Amino acid sequence: MAEKKAEKKTEEKKPAAKKAAPKAKAAPKAKASTGVKKDSPIVKKTDEYVILKKRSGRYGVRKHCRTWVKGEEKIKILLAEGLIKAPMKKKEEAPKAE
């Protein structure tokens, strides 16, 4: 009987085989928001571009090839359509004579 107890103890001390944990699937990356919904109101549509109104109240100009127009080109288009007003340049004050 002593031999059986010794065998049981040695069997209990053997480390159990570890199972590999299943790999977690990576979550899909979130895309950056452009501020324009799919059903955004189209302000004007031409052959060259589409002007959309964003949720922030500003305008977005998208070319026919679905790339966004930025900077000076966007300002020129919006000014030509009359959607924005030209920024007024500040007049420099003449230095006061002491």
Buried (B, 14 or more C-beta within 10 A) or exposed (E): EEEEEEEEEEEEEEEEEEEEEEEEEEEEEEEEEEEBEEEBEEBBEEEEBBBBBBEEEEBBBBEEEEEEBEEEEBBEBBEEBEBEEEEEEEEEEEEEEE
